């Protein structure tokens, strides 16, 4: 959704008799005179100034400072990798090198690199080390957590500019999801299960973009199947989740299927966003008239009102001219059933649903699905 300035902040300082707003805006014009984000930066600075005015707790101020520093550093470092598709890989740091899962993770990293995708991990050992080992430094990013005891990143990313240190778990977890065009989860402990459920929750609730979530296990392995059985029997059957929520995740038993599932997701689907009150899906290929007509009935439950519309880039999307070559599918999404949304993406990814005239496909640039 479009950014809404915080009028409460402005009124707070106006009522306090402090002429801070004009001074803040004056400094921002000196630093970045043409930035469209000036209102956002202004409110960020006013928020910090209000904290300083109240000055309640030093610990709160230190947490805010550390979080802002970590966010700014990560944004700056990751800017150089913008436009490269990335896959976050989770799994146990305790997986030994002789375990079949270690070999699979190493093979996964190599396969993702061959598909020109970068591999993001927590930079530790086990599954993380194996995935980076297979991908190589050029296709690896490590998000390391600093702990009070000595620890080292895995050899692939240790001591390189592809390694980002984080003090807080919550900022680190933010970038695991924010930067991911897909996620692959191998068997692991509490941390892996935490990441799996958090990712599914974020996608299910629309707080994170729709991306492929792949559960990877060894042939005949029961780790993820046991977890899915529990979800079916306890969550789905008790109506704690929608049956279609299970469409958000895919269980596979080999690396080829994992990478194919990710590549298939982006065969036509490019990215998505909210534009005012409409949901917009960018596509590499225009849909045929017959496919669009079928969609009006088959996926009518996704629309609050009206129908699906297909059009080209419009002047309303002035903030994303780099995507002007892509076709658009626009509708009033109910913002609830993201499992059905995933079924819609699978439908538009079928080549038989594309029109014969296809626009030039360009590399996907990563961005949030919701603009705030």
HELIX and SHEET records of a PDB file:
HELIX    1   1 UNK A    7  UNK A   15  1                                   9    
HELIX    2   2 UNK A   21  UNK A   31  1                                  11    
HELIX    3   3 UNK A   38  UNK A   54  1                                  17    
HELIX    4   4 UNK A   58  UNK A   78  1                                  21    
HELIX    5   5 UNK A   79  UNK A   81  5                                   3    
HELIX    6   6 UNK A  100  UNK A  114  1                                  15    
HELIX    7   7 UNK A  127  UNK A  135  1                                   9    
HELIX    8   8 UNK A  137  UNK A  139  5                                   3    
HELIX    9   9 UNK A  169  UNK A  178  1                                  10    
HELIX   10  10 UNK A  190  UNK A  204  1                                  15    
HELIX   11  11 UNK A  223  UNK A  230  1                                   8    
HELIX   12  12 UNK A  231  UNK A  236  3                                   6    
HELIX   13  13 UNK A  243  UNK A  248  5                                   6    
HELIX   14  14 UNK A  255  UNK A  265  1                                  11    
HELIX   15  15 UNK A  289  UNK A  298  1                                  10    
HELIX   16  16 UNK A  300  UNK A  302  5                                   3    
HELIX   17  17 UNK A  315  UNK A  317  5                                   3    
HELIX   18  18 UNK A  321  UNK A  323  5                                   3    
HELIX   19  19 UNK A  338  UNK A  348  1                                  11    
HELIX   20  20 UNK A  351  UNK A  353  5                                   3    
SHEET    1   A 7 UNK A 163  UNK A 166  0                                        
SHEET    2   A 7 UNK A 140  UNK A 145  1                                        
SHEET    3   A 7 UNK A 118  UNK A 121  1                                        
SHEET    4   A 7 UNK A  86  UNK A  90  1                                        
SHEET    5   A 7 UNK A 182  UNK A 186  1                                        
SHEET    6   A 7 UNK A 212  UNK A 216  1                                        
SHEET    7   A 7 UNK A 250  UNK A 252  1                                        
SHEET    1   B 4 UNK A 269  UNK A 275  0                                        
SHEET    2   B 4 UNK A 278  UNK A 283 -1                                        
SHEET    3   B 4 UNK A 327  UNK A 331 -1                                        
SHEET    4   B 4 UNK A 309  UNK A 311 -1                                        
END                                                                             
